[in-house]
């Protein structure tokens, strides 16, 4: 889709849908920021090509087996090893092909199918040669025949950077092949018509492809000029710029009547306002406009700002809006937190809540608090959570932040990616409540949760600024698939 058809990364249909949830004033302000930024763009957005997956099925036709021409030890006996002669592999291939096409289309992944099933060593070599020549992002091998596991492994490990190997239950005899089951760099699925697992693998491929075509903008007082780096594992382009550039941009935005009306319209959506004047709501929307313009100026797909001491320029509300709109926005120039939100954007299609953790050790519960929780925790087309407006908890002036209410009983997953350590943690649980302040402290948004199956909740601590997402255990397994396929050390309960 052409960039002219987008409003801050949303196509026109998404713009209208999200507009109903966010309020037209907020989105129109963002659209205006895009127009203004076009004139002084420092870097163009990175081009986005879809992930490409090459798919092959492994099984012999029945007439080949009956003629004793199958290339395995059973051939002299015209023997149908598992799955046997009642499996109807051609019909299964048609069914799986249709479903894989459907999943790929939904995810925006390009798939190429080999024209016929593979059951000969020469065809295995042809497949590998074709893959090396065309360089797909991954291969998907669907194995319907017991004695072809060694070829499935060869094709998976010699054809592309990563692979999904689907091996139907009953197409294997005795233990699943250990080489596949324990292999690094591929996702082995041994299950019964489990299309959810195939989707997890395809989502992982899409996420890696999109991250490798993304730019993360870091705004910090620690650099004096534009600097560029690469996060090696995820291949994210990381651009650092001086905080003064964002501050100057904020100062250039006049708090005119249109911006004031935008802020007051947002205020009307709140369930309440505590100790925040309209002046600082207007300042929050000046910050929002500045953030969106700096994102456009550098063609960024995500942003993190050294924001703690920005006073009236704080982007707390901007980040809450952005994260709900799938523009990952991280506090405090935190690389790991922002990369985690970028992973969530592509694996879960939703924003999350970067926070600082605390622990109720008496009740073995997890507590998180911060000031930039996504308003739309189920993606841009999902509902907005109820929220109140209250001050940032830690510094004058009393700038605006959001007290977002989480839904009791909602399943959640807690994630953190550690750059440079090739590590990813993922824990599942459920929301208990959003406890009031007082009696709790912390920051504007607070959430209390139970983590599944942990004896001591403090054991899950992975440092500051993990990210809490709405998501059930099935969705959490998408992170497991990503970790397996891209050789990350996974810690957690999934």
Residue pairs with C-beta under 8 A, 6 or more apart in sequence:
1 11
3 45
5 11
5 12
7 15
7 27
7 30
7 31
7 34
8 27
8 30
8 31
8 33
8 34
8 292
8 296
8 325
8 327
9 301
9 325
9 326
9 327
10 18
10 325
10 380
14 380
14 381
15 27
15 31
17 380
17 381
18 27
18 325
18 376
18 380
18 381
19 27
21 324
21 376
21 380
21 381
21 382
21 383
21 384
22 321
22 324
22 325
22 375
22 376
22 384
23 265
23 266
23 269
25 261
25 262
25 265
25 266
26 262
26 265
26 266
26 288
26 321
28 262
29 258
29 259
29 262
29 285
29 288
29 289
29 292
30 288
30 289
30 292
32 289
33 289
33 292
33 293
33 296
34 292
34 293
34 296
36 293
37 292
37 293
37 294
37 295
37 296
37 297
38 296
40 297
41 296
41 297
41 298
41 299
42 226
42 297
42 298
43 215
43 239
43 297
43 298
43 299
44 299
45 215
45 299
45 300
45 301
46 213
46 214
46 215
46 237
46 299
46 301
47 213
48 210
48 213
49 209
49 213
50 108
50 109
50 110
50 206
50 209
51 108
51 109
51 110
51 137
51 138
51 202
51 205
51 206
51 208
51 209
51 210
52 109
52 110
52 111
52 112
52 134
52 136
52 137
53 104
53 109
53 110
53 111
53 112
53 136
53 137
53 138
53 139
53 140
53 164
53 202
53 205
54 111
54 112
54 114
54 127
54 130
54 131
54 134
54 136
54 138
54 139
54 140
54 159
54 160
55 97
55 100
55 111
55 112
55 113
55 114
55 139
55 140
55 141
55 142
56 113
56 114
56 117
56 118
56 127
56 139
56 140
56 141
56 142
56 155
57 89
57 93
57 96
57 114
57 117
57 118
57 142
57 143
57 144
58 117
58 118
58 119
58 141
58 142
58 143
58 144
58 145
58 148
58 151
58 152
59 89
59 93
59 117
59 119
59 143
59 144
59 145
59 148
60 70
60 117
60 119
60 145
61 90
61 117
61 119
62 80
62 85
64 70
64 119
65 75
65 78
65 79
65 80
65 85
66 78
67 78
68 75
68 76
68 77
68 78
69 75
70 119
71 119
71 120
71 121
72 81
72 147
72 148
73 147
74 80
74 81
74 147
81 145
81 146
81 147
81 173
82 145
82 146
82 170
82 171
82 172
82 173
83 89
83 144
83 145
83 146
83 168
83 170
83 171
84 170
87 144
87 170
87 171
89 117
89 144
89 145
90 117
92 144
92 168
93 117
93 142
93 144
96 142
96 166
97 113
99 195
99 198
100 111
100 140
100 198
100 202
101 111
103 109
103 195
103 198
103 199
103 202
104 110
104 111
104 202
107 199
107 202
107 203
107 206
108 206
109 202
109 205
109 206
111 140
112 134
112 136
114 127
117 144
118 124
118 127
118 151
119 145
119 148
121 151
124 151
124 154
124 155
127 155
127 159
128 154
128 155
128 158
128 159
131 139
131 155
131 159
131 160
132 159
135 160
136 159
136 160
137 160
137 161
137 162
137 205
137 208
137 209
138 160
138 161
138 162
138 163
138 164
138 201
138 205
138 485
139 155
139 156
139 159
139 160
139 163
139 164
140 163
140 164
140 165
140 166
140 198
140 201
140 202
141 152
141 155
141 156
141 163
141 164
141 165
141 166
142 166
142 168
143 149
143 152
143 165
143 166
143 167
143 168
143 171
144 168
144 171
145 171
146 171
146 172
146 173
149 167
149 172
149 177
149 179
149 180
150 177
150 179
152 165
152 167
152 180
153 165
153 177
153 179
153 180
153 183
155 163
156 163
156 165
156 180
156 183
156 186
157 163
157 183
157 185
157 186
161 185
162 185
162 186
162 187
162 204
162 205
162 208
162 485
162 486
163 185
163 186
163 187
163 485
164 186
164 187
164 189
164 198
164 201
164 202
164 205
164 485
165 180
165 186
165 187
165 188
165 189
166 189
166 191
166 194
166 197
166 198
167 176
167 177
167 180
167 188
167 189
167 190
168 190
168 191
168 192
168 193
169 190
169 191
169 192
170 192
172 190
176 188
176 190
180 186
180 188
181 188
181 190
184 484
184 487
185 484
185 485
185 486
185 487
186 484
186 485
187 197
187 200
187 201
187 204
187 481
187 484
187 485
189 197
189 198
189 201
191 197
196 474
197 481
200 477
200 478
200 480
200 481
201 481
201 485
203 346
203 347
203 478
203 481
203 482
204 347
204 478
204 481
204 482
204 485
204 486
205 485
206 346
207 343
207 346
207 347
207 482
208 234
208 235
208 482
208 485
208 486
210 346
211 234
211 235
211 236
211 342
211 343
211 346
212 234
212 235
212 236
214 236
214 237
214 301
214 302
214 342
215 236
215 237
215 238
215 239
215 298
215 299
215 300
215 301
215 302
216 231
216 236
216 237
216 238
216 239
216 300
216 301
216 302
216 303
216 304
216 335
216 338
216 339
216 342
217 239
217 240
217 241
217 294
217 295
217 298
217 300
217 302
217 303
217 304
218 238
218 239
218 240
218 241
218 303
218 304
218 305
218 333
218 335
219 240
219 241
219 242
219 243
219 245
219 246
219 294
219 303
219 304
219 305
219 306
219 333
220 240
220 241
220 242
220 243
220 305
220 306
220 333
221 242
221 243
221 244
221 306
222 240
222 306
222 333
223 240
223 241
223 242
224 242
225 242
226 239
226 240
226 241
227 239
227 240
228 237
228 238
228 239
228 240
229 238
229 239
229 240
230 236
230 237
230 238
231 238
231 335
231 339
231 419
233 419
233 420
233 422
233 486
233 488
234 339
234 342
234 343
234 417
234 419
236 339
236 342
238 335
239 298
239 300
241 294
241 298
243 305
243 306
245 294
246 290
246 291
246 294
246 305
246 313
247 310
247 313
249 290
249 293
249 294
250 286
250 287
250 290
250 313
253 259
253 286
253 289
253 290
255 282
255 283
255 286
259 282
259 285
259 286
259 289
260 278
260 282
262 285
263 278
263 281
263 282
263 284
263 285
264 278
264 281
266 281
266 285
266 317
267 273
267 278
267 281
267 389
269 384
269 387
270 387
270 388
270 389
271 386
271 387
271 388
271 405
272 388
272 389
273 388
273 389
273 390
274 388
274 389
274 390
274 391
275 390
275 391
275 398
276 389
276 390
276 391
276 398
276 399
276 400
277 398
280 312
280 397
280 398
280 399
280 400
281 389
281 400
283 312
283 313
283 399
283 400
284 314
284 315
284 316
284 317
284 318
284 399
284 400
285 317
286 313
287 310
287 313
287 314
287 315
287 317
287 318
288 315
288 317
288 318
288 321
290 313
290 315
291 303
291 305
291 315
291 318
291 319
291 322
291 329
292 318
292 322
294 300
294 303
295 303
295 327
301 327
301 328
301 342
302 327
302 328
302 329
302 330
302 338
302 341
302 342
302 345
303 322
303 327
303 328
303 329
303 330
303 338
304 329
304 330
304 331
304 332
304 333
304 334
304 335
304 337
304 338
305 315
305 329
305 330
305 331
305 332
305 333
306 332
306 333
307 314
307 315
307 316
307 331
307 332
307 333
308 331
308 332
308 394
308 395
309 395
311 395
311 396
311 397
311 399
312 397
312 399
314 392
314 399
314 401
315 329
315 372
316 371
316 372
316 392
316 399
316 400
316 401
316 402
316 444
317 400
317 401
317 402
318 329
319 329
319 330
319 331
319 372
320 372
320 373
320 374
320 375
320 402
320 404
321 375
322 328
322 329
322 351
323 329
323 341
323 351
323 352
323 353
323 372
323 373
323 374
323 375
324 351
324 374
324 375
324 376
324 377
324 379
324 380
324 384
325 351
325 376
325 380
326 345
326 349
326 350
326 351
326 379
326 380
328 338
328 341
328 342
328 344
328 345
328 351
329 338
329 341
329 372
330 337
330 338
330 341
330 354
330 465
331 337
331 354
331 370
331 371
331 372
331 465
332 465
334 354
334 464
334 465
335 419
336 416
336 417
336 418
336 419
336 463
336 465
337 354
337 416
337 465
337 466
337 467
338 354
339 417
339 419
340 352
340 354
340 415
340 416
340 417
340 466
340 467
341 351
341 352
341 354
341 467
343 415
343 417
343 424
343 479
343 482
344 350
344 351
344 352
344 415
344 467
344 469
345 351
347 478
347 479
347 482
348 469
348 471
348 475
348 478
349 379
350 374
350 376
350 377
350 378
350 379
350 382
350 469
350 470
350 471
351 374
351 376
351 377
351 379
351 469
352 374
352 377
352 415
352 467
352 468
352 469
353 368
353 370
353 372
353 373
353 374
353 377
353 404
353 445
353 447
353 467
353 468
353 469
354 370
354 372
354 465
354 466
354 467
355 368
355 369
355 370
355 373
355 443
355 445
355 447
355 465
355 466
355 467
355 468
356 368
356 369
356 370
356 442
356 443
356 464
356 465
357 366
357 367
357 368
357 461
357 464
357 466
358 367
358 368
358 369
358 442
359 365
359 366
359 367
359 457
359 458
359 461
360 366
360 367
360 448
360 457
361 457
361 458
364 450
364 454
364 455
364 456
364 457
365 432
365 448
365 449
365 450
365 451
365 457
366 414
366 429
366 448
366 449
366 450
366 451
366 457
366 460
367 435
367 440
367 442
367 446
367 447
367 448
367 449
368 446
368 447
368 449
368 466
368 468
369 440
369 441
369 442
369 443
369 444
369 445
369 446
369 447
370 442
370 443
370 444
370 445
371 392
371 393
371 401
371 402
371 443
371 444
371 445
372 401
372 402
372 445
373 385
373 402
373 404
373 445
374 404
375 384
375 385
375 387
375 402
375 404
376 382
376 383
376 384
376 385
377 385
377 406
377 469
377 470
378 470
385 404
385 405
385 406
385 407
386 404
386 405
387 402
387 403
387 404
387 405
388 402
388 403
388 405
389 400
389 401
389 402
389 403
390 400
390 401
390 402
390 403
390 444
391 398
391 399
391 400
391 401
391 444
392 398
392 399
392 400
392 401
392 443
392 444
393 401
393 441
393 442
393 443
393 444
394 443
401 443
401 444
401 445
402 444
402 445
403 434
403 437
403 444
403 445
403 446
404 434
404 445
405 434
406 431
406 433
406 434
406 447
407 431
408 431
408 432
408 433
409 430
409 431
410 430
410 431
410 470
411 428
411 429
411 430
411 470
411 471
411 472
411 473
412 428
412 429
412 430
412 431
412 449
412 468
412 469
412 470
412 471
413 426
413 427
413 428
413 429
413 468
413 469
413 471
413 472
413 473
413 475
413 476
413 479
413 494
414 425
414 426
414 427
414 428
414 429
414 449
414 451
414 460
414 466
414 467
414 468
414 469
415 424
415 425
415 426
415 427
415 466
415 467
415 469
415 479
416 424
416 425
416 462
416 463
416 465
416 466
416 467
417 423
417 424
417 488
418 424
418 425
418 462
421 489
422 487
422 488
422 489
423 488
423 489
423 490
423 491
424 479
424 482
424 483
424 488
424 489
424 490
424 491
425 460
425 462
425 466
425 490
425 491
425 492
426 476
426 479
426 480
426 483
426 490
426 491
426 492
426 493
426 494
427 451
427 452
427 454
427 460
427 492
427 493
427 494
428 451
428 452
428 471
428 472
428 473
428 476
428 492
428 493
428 494
429 449
429 450
429 451
429 452
430 449
430 450
430 452
431 447
431 448
431 449
432 448
432 449
432 450
433 447
433 448
434 445
434 446
434 447
434 448
435 446
435 448
437 446
440 446
447 468
449 468
451 457
451 460
451 493
452 473
452 493
453 493
454 460
454 493
460 492
462 491
473 494
476 492
476 494
477 494
479 490
479 494
480 490
480 494
482 488
483 489
483 490
484 490
